Structure formats: structure tokens, C-alpha cells
Amino acid sequence: MLMENSFSVPATPDQVWTYFQDFKAVAACAPGAELTGQQGNQVKGKVSVKMGPVKLGFAGTVDIIERNDAAKRMVLNASGGETSGKGQATAKVTMQITPSGNGSTVKVSQDIAMSGAVAQFGRGMMQDVTAVMMKQFADCIAGAIRSGGRAPTGAPKALSGFSLMMISIKSFFKRLFGGGKK
């Protein structure tokens, strides 16, 4: 499943690119993410989403397979498995930072394959959840860069079951009444 997102950051492409080289700071801005290790071009971590009393967690690795400093482009291969289940997820993620007005635009393309319980979510809901997470991520990065690149305090928390339910309901009605992509 191919998902594409973009977000704006009120900072120069050089500032945003420099921030993205600090994997600990980036992980601190990713909702529900935790960096557990790094060696060379491989980063290990965990991601969790809470759905009421159920907590869906993944542990995995991200391999940086391309880093182009001049073009401010990075390509990553991510893979992981549920920490307490049989689900698996893989993704090829391409990120490109370009100048835009007084800031930057970060374009993210994710080619995702999933199995297990998480694969039951529809494409529309996955896109909506990803859009909400990208907004939280972008706001956190902008705040961190404004504060001199320090890792943020009060970084985004994992999405809760209530948040996922509200996103799902909003998505349903948007599609029902023609307000969303088909």
C-alpha cells in the first residue's frame, strides 16, 4: 500500500536536514516511538499504539539505504514485528526536503506491506491515521528546531483507541458524503 504525505516546517531545508540526522530527536517526535539502538546506518526501535486496554506494539529496524546530503533525500527500509503477536510490517520510506516559501516541505512516500491484526485496517483509515501522526510529527519538529534543535519535551504520545475511533468515524463520514478521496 503506497501512502504519500507532506508537511511544512518553518525552517530552512538545511536546518530540517540537520535535525533529521539526529535519530534520537526524530524518534522523540514520532508518536509512540522509542529509539532502542543505533549502529552505523541501522536504527532499532519500538512503536506502540494504544486501543483501550489493548496495546499494539511493534519492534524493528530501520536501515538507511540511501542518504543524499546535497539533494536532502533519504531512503529507508523498515521492518518489524508485533511484540506480542504474529503481525509483521515492512516499508520502504523515501523522504525529500525542498525549500518552500520561508520554510521547507518534507515529502514522505511510504510503500507499506502488513500482515496480522494491523492489516485489517482499511487503506482510508491508515491514510487518515498517518496524516494525524504526520501532523503531530511536523509540529514537534518545528518546535524542536525553534528551540535550537534540542530534543523536545512533551513529545507526541502513542495514539489512543479513542483517537483512532474518532479518526475512523470522521473518515467514514467524509467518504460517505464525498469529502474524501475515493
Buried (B, 14 or more C-beta within 10 A) or exposed (E): EEBEBBBBBBBBBEBBBBBBEBBEBBBBBBBBBBBEEBEEEEBBBBBBBBBEEEBBBBBBBBEBEEBEEEEBBBBBBBBBBBBEEEBBBBBBBBBBBBEBEEBBBBBBBBEBEBEBBBBEBEEBBBBBBBBBBBBBBBBBBBBBBEEEBEBBEEBBEBBBBEBBEEBBEBBBEBBEEEEBEE
